Amino acid sequence: MVVLQLWCHRSQPGYSSYIHTGYFLGATVFSMGIGEAVGPVLAGRIFDVTHNYNPAFLICAILSIGAGIIVLFLEPTKPCAADL
């Protein structure tokens, strides 16, 4: 994951800085932890109700597409003094 964060910083220099890398990495890991804790429970509940995993996969696909659309609308940040 750290390699991915550093790659993103190098490929998109206006989107983050070395000062904010810890913040972004912490927010990412926190969000992943919530998804890893809640996702299987919700998918299991959906399976119990519908006897099929297709609705769970559809929800995951919709959330992933929504996240991708949100990322497309991110604007670059102003450079920090540490980046200069």
C-alpha positions in Angstrom: 0.0 0.0 0.0 2.9 2.4 0.7 4.3 1.7 -2.7 0.9 2.6 -4.2 0.7 5.8 -2.2 4.3 6.8 -3.3 3.5 5.9 -6.9 0.3 8.1 -6.8 2.4 11.0 -5.4 5.0 10.7 -8.1 2.5 10.3 -11.0 0.1 13.0 -9.7 2.3 15.5 -7.8 -0.5 18.1 -7.3 -2.8 15.7 -5.4 -0.7 15.1 -2.3 2.4 16.1 -0.5 4.9 14.2 1.6 3.5 16.1 4.6 0.0 14.8 4.0 1.0 11.2 3.0 0.5 10.0 6.6 -2.9 11.5 6.8 -4.0 10.1 3.5 -2.6 6.7 4.3 -4.3 6.7 7.7 -7.7 7.7 6.2 -7.3 4.9 3.6 -6.4 2.2 6.1 -9.2 3.3 8.4 -11.8 3.2 5.5 -10.5 -0.2 4.4 -10.8 -1.5 8.0 -14.4 -0.4 8.2 -15.2 -2.0 4.8 -13.4 -5.2 5.9 -15.4 -5.4 9.1 -18.8 -4.4 7.8 -18.7 -5.9 4.2 -18.8 -9.6 5.1 -21.5 -9.1 7.6 -23.7 -7.3 5.1 -22.9 -9.7 2.3 -23.9 -12.6 4.6 -27.1 -10.9 5.6 -27.9 -10.2 2.0 -27.3 -13.9 1.2 -29.5 -15.0 4.1 -32.4 -12.9 2.8 -32.0 -13.5 -0.9 -30.2 -16.9 -1.1 -28.0 -15.2 -3.7 -24.8 -13.2 -3.7 -25.7 -11.2 -6.8 -27.2 -8.2 -4.9 -24.1 -8.0 -2.8 -21.9 -7.9 -5.9 -24.1 -5.3 -7.4 -23.9 -3.1 -4.3 -20.1 -3.4 -4.4 -19.9 -2.6 -8.1 -22.1 0.5 -7.6 -20.0 1.7 -4.6 -16.8 1.2 -6.6 -18.1 3.1 -9.6 -19.3 5.9 -7.3 -15.8 6.1 -5.7 -14.2 6.2 -9.1 -16.5 9.1 -10.2 -15.6 11.0 -7.0 -11.9 10.6 -7.7 -12.4 12.0 -11.2 -13.6 15.3 -9.7 -10.7 15.8 -7.3 -8.8 19.0 -7.8 -5.1 19.3 -7.2 -4.0 21.0 -4.0 -1.7 24.0 -3.8 1.9 23.0 -3.2 3.1 23.1 0.4 6.3 24.8 1.4 7.9 21.4 2.0 7.3 20.4 -1.6 9.1 23.4 -3.0 
